[in-house]
Amino acid sequence: MPAASPPPPDSWVRPCPPEQGGGLWVEPGGFHVDPIRPVARAVITHGHSDHARPGHAHVLATAPTLDIMRARLGEGAGGNLQTLPYHQSLRINDVTVTLVPAGHVLGSAQVVLEFQGSRVVVSGDYKRRHDPTCAPFEPVACDAFITEATFGLPVFRHPPAAAEIARLLHAGQVFPERSLVVGCYALGKCQRLIAHLREAGYDRPLYLHGAHLPLCELYQRHGVDLGELRPATATAKEEMRGAIVLAPPSAMMDKWARRLPDPLIAYASGWMRVRARARQHGVELPLVVSDHADWDELCQTLRDVAAPEVWVTHGAEEALVHWANQNGFRARPLHLVGFGDEET
Protein backbone atom coordinates (compact mmCIF):
# COMPACT_ATOMS: atom_id res chain seq x y z
CA MET A 1 0.00 0.00 0.00
CA PRO A 2 1.58 3.34 -1.05
CA ALA A 3 2.46 5.85 1.67
CA ALA A 4 -0.01 8.66 2.14
CA SER A 5 0.97 12.02 0.65
CA PRO A 6 1.76 14.84 3.08
CA PRO A 7 -1.32 16.95 3.76
CA PRO A 8 -1.55 20.29 1.90
CA PRO A 9 -0.30 23.12 4.13
CA ASP A 10 -3.60 25.01 4.01
CA SER A 11 -5.45 21.96 5.29
CA TRP A 12 -3.85 22.27 8.73
CA VAL A 13 -2.54 25.88 9.04
CA ARG A 14 -4.93 28.71 8.32
CA PRO A 15 -5.74 32.32 9.25
CA CYS A 16 -7.96 32.57 12.31
CA PRO A 17 -10.78 35.13 12.63
CA PRO A 18 -10.14 37.74 15.35
CA GLU A 19 -13.22 36.67 17.30
CA GLN A 20 -11.63 33.20 17.62
CA GLY A 21 -8.22 34.54 18.63
CA GLY A 22 -6.75 35.72 15.33
CA GLY A 23 -3.25 35.07 14.08
CA LEU A 24 -2.71 31.61 12.60
CA TRP A 25 -4.50 28.50 13.80
CA VAL A 26 -2.54 25.23 13.71
CA GLU A 27 -5.38 22.74 13.92
CA PRO A 28 -3.59 19.41 14.61
CA GLY A 29 -1.48 21.15 17.26
CA GLY A 30 -4.37 22.94 18.92
CA PHE A 31 -2.51 26.26 19.18
CA HIS A 32 -2.26 29.72 17.62
CA VAL A 33 0.80 31.56 16.30
CA ASP A 34 0.82 35.27 17.24
CA PRO A 35 -2.87 35.47 18.20
CA ILE A 36 -4.27 38.97 18.73
CA ARG A 37 -6.74 37.99 21.47
CA PRO A 38 -6.29 35.76 24.53
CA VAL A 39 -6.19 32.04 23.67
CA ALA A 40 -5.47 28.78 25.49
CA ARG A 41 -2.11 28.13 23.82
CA ALA A 42 0.04 30.60 21.85
CA VAL A 43 3.40 30.40 20.10
CA ILE A 44 4.90 33.90 19.86
CA THR A 45 7.44 34.92 17.21
CA HIS A 46 8.83 38.03 18.96
CA GLY A 47 8.15 40.69 21.55
CA HIS A 48 6.69 43.58 19.53
CA SER A 49 3.24 44.50 20.76
CA ASP A 50 1.36 43.58 17.57
CA HIS A 51 2.66 39.99 17.89
CA ALA A 52 3.03 39.50 21.65
CA ARG A 53 -0.39 40.23 23.15
CA PRO A 54 -1.42 39.79 26.79
CA GLY A 55 -3.66 37.24 28.40
CA HIS A 56 -2.82 33.85 26.89
CA ALA A 57 -3.09 30.85 29.19
CA HIS A 58 0.07 29.19 27.85
CA VAL A 59 2.87 30.90 25.89
CA LEU A 60 5.77 29.27 24.05
CA ALA A 61 8.67 31.45 22.83
CA THR A 62 12.42 31.97 23.10
CA ALA A 63 13.77 33.03 26.48
CA PRO A 64 14.52 36.63 25.37
CA THR A 65 11.01 37.00 23.93
CA LEU A 66 9.47 35.81 27.19
CA ASP A 67 11.67 38.25 29.13
CA ILE A 68 10.54 41.07 26.84
CA MET A 69 6.92 40.07 27.38
CA ARG A 70 7.41 40.06 31.15
CA ALA A 71 9.03 43.49 30.99
CA ARG A 72 6.29 44.99 28.82
CA LEU A 73 3.19 43.13 29.99
CA GLY A 74 3.93 42.14 33.58
CA GLU A 75 1.44 39.52 34.76
CA GLY A 76 -0.32 39.83 31.41
CA ALA A 77 2.59 38.07 29.72
CA GLY A 78 0.75 34.77 30.18
CA GLY A 79 -0.39 32.21 32.68
CA ASN A 80 2.28 29.62 31.90
CA LEU A 81 5.46 30.69 30.08
CA GLN A 82 7.50 27.98 28.38
CA THR A 83 10.94 28.54 26.84
CA LEU A 84 12.00 26.86 23.62
CA PRO A 85 15.63 27.55 22.57
CA TYR A 86 16.54 27.95 18.92
CA HIS A 87 16.86 24.68 16.97
CA GLN A 88 15.30 22.50 19.66
CA SER A 89 12.06 20.78 18.75
CA LEU A 90 8.93 20.29 20.81
CA ARG A 91 5.92 18.18 19.94
CA ILE A 92 2.55 19.80 20.66
CA ASN A 93 -0.18 17.24 20.08
CA ASP A 94 0.46 16.10 16.47
CA VAL A 95 2.72 18.97 15.39
CA THR A 96 6.47 19.38 15.88
CA VAL A 97 7.51 22.98 16.59
CA THR A 98 11.04 24.35 16.12
CA LEU A 99 12.15 27.96 16.51
CA VAL A 100 14.92 29.36 14.30
CA PRO A 101 16.31 32.92 14.22
CA ALA A 102 14.42 35.58 12.28
CA GLY A 103 16.96 38.41 12.59
CA HIS A 104 14.30 40.97 13.53
CA VAL A 105 15.00 41.80 17.20
CA LEU A 106 16.48 40.01 20.21
CA GLY A 107 14.83 36.60 20.56
CA SER A 108 12.80 36.86 17.34
CA ALA A 109 12.03 33.51 15.79
CA GLN A 110 10.55 31.84 12.78
CA VAL A 111 8.15 29.08 13.79
CA VAL A 112 8.82 25.86 11.88
CA LEU A 113 5.75 23.59 11.94
CA GLU A 114 5.86 19.94 10.84
CA PHE A 115 2.88 17.62 10.49
CA GLN A 116 2.78 14.26 8.71
CA GLY A 117 5.63 15.16 6.35
CA SER A 118 4.34 18.67 5.60
CA ARG A 119 6.38 21.69 6.73
CA VAL A 120 5.16 25.27 7.11
CA VAL A 121 7.41 28.16 8.22
CA VAL A 122 5.83 31.20 9.88
CA SER A 123 8.55 33.82 9.56
CA GLY A 124 6.94 36.50 11.75
CA ASP A 125 8.86 39.74 11.10
CA TYR A 126 12.38 39.41 9.75
CA LYS A 127 15.32 41.20 8.20
CA ARG A 128 18.41 40.04 6.33
CA ARG A 129 20.82 42.84 7.30
CA HIS A 130 23.66 42.65 9.80
CA ASP A 131 22.47 43.37 13.34
CA PRO A 132 24.89 42.88 16.24
CA THR A 133 22.03 42.68 18.75
CA CYS A 134 20.28 39.50 17.53
CA ALA A 135 20.89 36.20 15.77
CA PRO A 136 20.72 36.43 11.94
CA PHE A 137 17.85 35.10 9.82
CA GLU A 138 18.19 31.47 8.74
CA PRO A 139 16.38 30.25 5.60
CA VAL A 140 14.49 26.99 6.18
CA ALA A 141 13.29 24.84 3.29
CA CYS A 142 9.56 24.16 3.53
CA ASP A 143 6.34 23.43 1.67
CA ALA A 144 4.76 26.79 2.51
CA PHE A 145 6.51 29.98 3.63
CA ILE A 146 4.53 32.71 5.37
CA THR A 147 6.24 36.05 4.80
CA GLU A 148 5.61 39.60 5.92
CA ALA A 149 5.53 42.37 3.28
CA THR A 150 5.94 45.52 5.38
CA PHE A 151 8.19 47.03 2.71
CA GLY A 152 6.85 44.93 -0.13
CA LEU A 153 7.14 47.52 -2.90
CA PRO A 154 10.11 48.02 -5.27
CA VAL A 155 10.52 51.62 -4.06
CA PHE A 156 11.75 50.33 -0.70
CA ARG A 157 15.44 49.59 -1.09
CA HIS A 158 17.18 50.39 2.17
CA PRO A 159 20.72 51.84 2.18
CA PRO A 160 23.42 50.20 4.33
CA ALA A 161 22.88 50.96 8.01
CA ALA A 162 26.54 51.93 8.33
CA ALA A 163 26.03 54.72 5.79
CA GLU A 164 23.07 56.10 7.78
CA ILE A 165 25.08 55.97 11.00
CA ALA A 166 27.87 57.86 9.21
CA ARG A 167 25.35 60.57 8.27
CA LEU A 168 24.31 60.86 11.91
CA LEU A 169 27.90 61.18 13.11
CA HIS A 170 28.65 63.72 10.37
CA ALA A 171 25.72 65.85 11.56
CA GLY A 172 27.26 65.83 15.02
CA GLN A 173 30.52 67.15 13.58
CA VAL A 174 28.76 69.88 11.58
CA PHE A 175 26.56 70.99 14.49
CA PRO A 176 28.66 70.40 17.63
CA GLU A 177 26.57 72.88 19.62
CA ARG A 178 23.31 70.95 19.11
CA SER A 179 22.05 67.72 20.64
CA LEU A 180 21.12 65.05 18.12
CA VAL A 181 17.78 63.54 19.12
CA VAL A 182 17.08 60.27 17.32
CA GLY A 183 13.50 59.03 17.35
CA CYS A 184 13.49 55.24 17.50
CA TYR A 185 11.31 52.52 18.96
CA ALA A 186 12.19 51.11 22.33
CA LEU A 187 12.46 47.45 21.31
CA GLY A 188 15.03 46.52 18.71
CA LYS A 189 15.65 49.78 16.87
CA CYS A 190 17.09 51.62 19.87
CA GLN A 191 19.52 48.83 20.76
CA ARG A 192 20.52 48.25 17.14
CA LEU A 193 21.34 51.93 16.62
CA ILE A 194 23.47 51.93 19.76
CA ALA A 195 25.32 48.81 18.62
CA HIS A 196 25.97 50.28 15.16
CA LEU A 197 27.25 53.50 16.73
CA ARG A 198 29.67 51.45 18.82
CA GLU A 199 30.77 49.52 15.72
CA ALA A 200 31.47 52.89 14.05
CA GLY A 201 33.82 53.78 16.90
CA TYR A 202 31.51 56.11 18.84
CA ASP A 203 32.58 55.49 22.44
CA ARG A 204 31.03 58.52 24.16
CA PRO A 205 28.09 58.08 26.54
CA LEU A 206 24.68 57.87 24.88
CA TYR A 207 21.68 59.53 26.52
CA LEU A 208 18.33 57.77 26.65
CA HIS A 209 14.74 58.70 27.30
CA GLY A 210 13.45 56.83 30.33
CA ALA A 211 11.20 54.66 28.15
CA HIS A 212 14.28 53.19 26.44
CA LEU A 213 16.33 52.28 29.48
CA PRO A 214 14.54 49.11 30.72
CA LEU A 215 14.80 47.25 27.42
CA CYS A 216 18.42 48.32 26.95
CA GLU A 217 19.14 46.85 30.38
CA LEU A 218 17.31 43.68 29.32
CA TYR A 219 19.47 43.41 26.18
CA GLN A 220 22.59 43.85 28.29
CA ARG A 221 21.45 41.06 30.63
CA HIS A 222 21.26 38.86 27.53
CA GLY A 223 24.88 39.64 26.68
CA VAL A 224 24.48 42.53 24.22
CA ASP A 225 27.15 45.13 25.03
CA LEU A 226 25.79 48.64 24.49
CA GLY A 227 28.51 50.64 26.21
CA GLU A 228 27.82 53.53 28.58
CA LEU A 229 24.20 54.68 28.68
CA ARG A 230 22.88 57.58 30.73
CA PRO A 231 19.33 58.76 31.48
CA ALA A 232 18.69 62.04 29.66
CA THR A 233 16.30 63.35 32.30
CA ALA A 234 18.96 63.07 35.02
CA THR A 235 21.60 64.90 33.01
CA ALA A 236 22.35 68.63 32.93
CA LYS A 237 21.29 70.38 29.75
CA GLU A 238 24.76 71.62 28.84
CA GLU A 239 26.22 68.13 29.20
CA MET A 240 24.06 66.96 26.28
CA ARG A 241 25.29 69.65 23.89
CA GLY A 242 26.86 67.75 20.99
CA ALA A 243 25.58 64.44 22.39
CA ILE A 244 23.35 61.77 20.82
CA VAL A 245 20.03 61.28 22.58
CA LEU A 246 17.70 58.39 21.76
CA ALA A 247 13.99 58.79 22.47
CA PRO A 248 10.60 57.41 21.42
CA PRO A 249 9.24 59.11 18.28
CA SER A 250 6.36 60.53 20.34
CA ALA A 251 8.83 62.45 22.54
CA MET A 252 10.64 64.23 19.72
CA MET A 253 8.11 67.02 19.33
CA ASP A 254 6.98 66.94 22.95
CA LYS A 255 8.04 69.34 25.71
CA TRP A 256 10.49 66.64 26.80
CA ALA A 257 12.71 67.43 23.78
CA ARG A 258 12.59 71.17 24.45
CA ARG A 259 14.76 70.74 27.54
CA LEU A 260 17.62 69.62 25.27
CA PRO A 261 20.14 72.13 23.84
CA ASP A 262 18.92 73.17 20.35
CA PRO A 263 17.83 69.64 19.36
CA LEU A 264 18.43 68.43 15.82
CA ILE A 265 15.60 65.98 15.16
CA ALA A 266 16.48 62.69 13.48
CA TYR A 267 14.26 59.64 13.03
CA ALA A 268 15.37 56.07 12.30
CA SER A 269 12.83 54.00 10.38
CA GLY A 270 12.37 52.28 7.05
CA TRP A 271 9.50 54.71 6.49
CA MET A 272 11.98 57.58 6.32
CA ARG A 273 12.35 56.61 2.67
CA VAL A 274 8.97 58.36 2.28
CA ARG A 275 9.68 62.09 2.43
CA ALA A 276 6.12 62.97 3.43
CA ARG A 277 6.51 60.89 6.59
CA ALA A 278 9.71 62.71 7.49
CA ARG A 279 8.03 66.10 7.02
CA GLN A 280 5.03 64.95 9.04
CA HIS A 281 7.29 64.30 12.04
CA GLY A 282 9.32 67.50 11.62
CA VAL A 283 12.46 65.47 10.92
CA GLU A 284 15.63 67.29 9.89
CA LEU A 285 17.70 64.13 9.49
CA PRO A 286 15.74 61.09 8.23
CA LEU A 287 17.69 57.86 8.79
CA VAL A 288 16.55 54.90 6.70
CA VAL A 289 17.27 52.09 9.15
CA SER A 290 14.73 49.27 9.21
CA ASP A 291 14.30 46.04 11.13
CA HIS A 292 12.29 44.59 8.24
CA ALA A 293 13.45 43.20 4.90
CA ASP A 294 13.32 45.59 1.97
CA TRP A 295 11.95 44.68 -1.47
CA ASP A 296 15.13 43.02 -2.76
CA GLU A 297 15.56 41.06 0.46
CA LEU A 298 11.96 39.85 0.44
CA CYS A 299 12.41 38.55 -3.10
CA GLN A 300 15.79 36.99 -2.28
CA THR A 301 14.32 35.30 0.79
CA LEU A 302 11.64 33.62 -1.32
CA ARG A 303 14.41 32.34 -3.61
CA ASP A 304 16.51 31.17 -0.65
CA VAL A 305 13.66 29.32 1.03
CA ALA A 306 12.38 27.94 -2.30
CA ALA A 307 8.97 26.98 -0.92
CA PRO A 308 6.46 26.12 -3.67
CA GLU A 309 3.75 28.00 -1.75
CA VAL A 310 4.14 31.54 -0.44
CA TRP A 311 1.56 33.19 1.81
CA VAL A 312 1.97 36.94 2.23
CA THR A 313 0.79 39.02 5.15
CA HIS A 314 0.80 42.49 6.80
CA GLY A 315 2.13 44.95 4.31
CA ALA A 316 2.06 45.49 0.56
CA GLU A 317 0.70 42.01 -0.02
CA GLU A 318 -0.47 42.42 -3.61
CA ALA A 319 2.88 43.51 -5.06
CA LEU A 320 4.85 40.67 -3.49
CA VAL A 321 2.15 38.13 -4.39
CA HIS A 322 2.31 39.32 -8.01
CA TRP A 323 6.13 39.09 -8.09
CA ALA A 324 6.06 35.62 -6.53
CA ASN A 325 3.46 34.29 -8.97
CA GLN A 326 5.47 35.71 -11.89
CA ASN A 327 8.56 33.91 -10.59
CA GLY A 328 7.24 30.39 -10.25
CA PHE A 329 5.73 30.40 -6.74
CA ARG A 330 2.11 29.74 -5.88
CA ALA A 331 1.42 32.86 -3.86
CA ARG A 332 -1.60 34.35 -2.16
CA PRO A 333 -2.35 37.02 0.45
CA LEU A 334 -3.50 36.02 3.94
CA HIS A 335 -5.10 39.34 4.97
CA LEU A 336 -4.29 38.77 8.66
CA VAL A 337 -5.86 41.35 10.96
CA GLY A 338 -4.13 43.25 13.77
CA PHE A 339 -0.53 43.55 12.61
CA GLY A 340 0.86 47.04 12.11
CA ASP A 341 3.93 48.88 10.90
CA GLU A 342 4.70 50.77 14.10
CA GLU A 343 8.02 49.21 15.03
CA THR A 344 9.93 49.38 11.76
URMO-V952581 format. One line per field, one symbol per residue. ss: DSSP state (H for helix, E for strand, L for the rest). phi: phi as a letter, one per 30 degrees, with the letter a starting at -180 (. if undefined). burial: + if it has 16 or more other ideal C-beta (glycine too) atoms within 10 Angstrom, else -. Layout:
ss = ???
phi = ???
burial = ???
This chain:
ss = LLLLLLLLHHHLEEELLHHHLLLEEEHHHLEEELLLLLLLEEELLLLLLLLLLLLLLEEEELHHHHHHHHHHHHHHHLLEEEELLLLLEEEELLEEEEEEELLLLLLLEEEEEEELLEEEEELLLLLLLLLLLLLLLLLLLLLEEEEEELLLLLLLLLLLHHHHHHHHHHHHHHLLLLLEEEELLLLLHHHHHHHHHHHLLLLLLEEELHHHHHHHHHHHHLLLLLLLEEEHHHLLHHHHLLLEEEELHHHLLLHHHHLLLLLEEEEELHHHHLHHHHHHLLLLEEELLLLLLLHHHHHHHHHHHLLLEEEEEEELHHHHHHHHHHLLLEEEELLLLLLLLLLL
phi = .ddddedeeddbbaeceedckiicccddcibcchdcbebdbbccdaddddcccdjddbbcaddddddddddcchdddkdbccdbdeiccbcchccccbcbecidbeidbdcccbbhicbbccdicabcddbdcaddebdbdadbcccdbecdbedcbdddedddddddddddddbddcdcccdaddcjdedddeddddddjdcddccbdedcdeddddeddcicdcidbbdddccdeddcdiccbcbdedddcddedddddhdcdcbcaddddcdddddeciddbdcdbbcbddeddddddddddhddcbccbgkdddddddedddcjccbadchdcjcccecc
burial = --------+--++-++----++++++-++-+++++++-+-++++++++-+++++++-+++++-+++++++-++---++--+--+-------+--+-+++++++++++++++++++--++++++++++++-+-+++-++++-++++++++++++--+-+--+--++--++-++--+--+++++++++++++++++++++---+---++++-+++-++-++----+-+--++-+--+----+-++++++++-+++--++--++-+++++++++++----+--+-+-+++++++++++-+++-++-++-+-+++++++++-+++-++----+-+-++-+--+-+-++
